[in-house]
Amino acid sequence: MILKSDAIKDKVEFFEAKDLQQLEAQIQKKIEMNADLLLEVQHVHYQVVTNPVNGRTHATGMVHFKQPENS
């Protein structure tokens, strides 16, 4: 068995929550975890929609993590 120890250079993660505050908490936790892997946030995209029937919100997000160029 051959194991390669290549560093992660790019990583995209997706999130979902009931509201924007929970989504932000999830993303912040993941940012801190990925900092240990020497990954920084390249781009964040999020969307919050409200269900017109019951008035509940649903938030989704996507974060692109990337290794800095000088690493």
ChimeraX attribute file (.defattr): number of C-alpha atoms within 10 A of each C-alpha:
attribute: neighborCount
match mode: 1-to-1
recipient: residues
	/A:1	2
	/A:2	4
	/A:3	5
	/A:4	5
	/A:5	6
	/A:6	6
	/A:7	9
	/A:8	12
	/A:9	15
	/A:10	14
	/A:11	15
	/A:12	13
	/A:13	12
	/A:14	13
	/A:15	16
	/A:16	19
	/A:17	17
	/A:18	14
	/A:19	16
	/A:20	18
	/A:21	11
	/A:22	14
	/A:23	19
	/A:24	18
	/A:25	12
	/A:26	15
	/A:27	20
	/A:28	12
	/A:29	10
	/A:30	14
	/A:31	17
	/A:32	12
	/A:33	12
	/A:34	17
	/A:35	13
	/A:36	9
	/A:37	14
	/A:38	15
	/A:39	21
	/A:40	19
	/A:41	17
	/A:42	14
	/A:43	11
	/A:44	14
	/A:45	10
	/A:46	15
	/A:47	11
	/A:48	15
	/A:49	13
	/A:50	12
	/A:51	9
	/A:52	8
	/A:53	6
	/A:54	7
	/A:55	9
	/A:56	11
	/A:57	14
	/A:58	16
	/A:59	19
	/A:60	18
	/A:61	19
	/A:62	16
	/A:63	19
	/A:64	16
	/A:65	22
	/A:66	19
	/A:67	19
	/A:68	13
	/A:69	6
	/A:70	4
	/A:71	7
